[in-house]
Amino acid sequence: MGSVTAWLSVLLLTESPVPSPLPEEPPIDPSRVTPGILGFLSFMFLVVAVFLLYRSMRKQMSKVDPHLPDGPGDRERAEDARLTEEAEVRGEEQARDGTDGAPETRG
């Protein structure tokens, strides 16, 4: 048993705690770095996925009936558009008349 521990201590003491330096590698040339096959495959996957999503969206949009009855949101938008148009017409009339629309104050 004593020889085993002596043998292990000799092995551990002969090992250097500092690793040997790695061999010098040439610097990486930025003009030669490319995405490679993995970059190409991931790009092609995205192209195919977008194409399939586009086809699916076109198919679903063709199922939508364009002649749906007006809903509450449509009525509100139409009323807002009507009021906005009336306000613009009143503003143009006041601009021609030279009034600003505010009540006159006498002081």
C-alpha positions, -999 to +999 in steps of 0.1 A: +000+000+000+029+023+007+043+019-027+009+028-044+008+061-025+044+068-032+038+060-069+008+084-070+027+112-052+055+108-077+030+111-106+013+141-091+045+159-082+059+154-117+028+170-133+033+207-138+004+229-126+008+252-156-003+237-188+020+238-218+013+266-242-009+258-272+007+259-306+005+292-323-025+294-346-025+317-375-048+348-370-083+345-384-087+365-417-121+383-415-124+383-453-124+345-453-149+339-425-182+326-440-214+313-425-208+279-441-234+252-447-252+257-414-259+293-422-271+284-457-294+257-444-309+279-417-315+307-443-332+282-467-353+269-438-365+305-431-372+311-468-393+279-471-412+287-438-421+322-449-432+309-483-455+283-466-469+309-442-476+332-471-495+305-490-515+296-459-524+332-453-536+337-489-557+306-486-573+318-454-579+353-467-597+340-498-622+324-474-632+357-459-665+371-472-659+408-482-696+416-479-700+412-442-726+434-424-714+464-405-706+458-369-705+483-340-669+492-347-677+500-383-706+523-373-684+541-348-657+546-374-682+560-399-696+584-373-661+595-364-653+601-401-685+621-406-678+643-375-642+648-386-653+659-421-679+683-406-652+698-383-628+703-412-656+720-433-664+743-403-627+751-399-623+760-435-653+783-433-640+800-402-606+804-419-623+821-448-644+843-426-614+853-404-629+840-372-613+815-350-645+799-337-641+811-301-669+832-286-662+869-286-654+884-252-661+920-244-641+935-218 
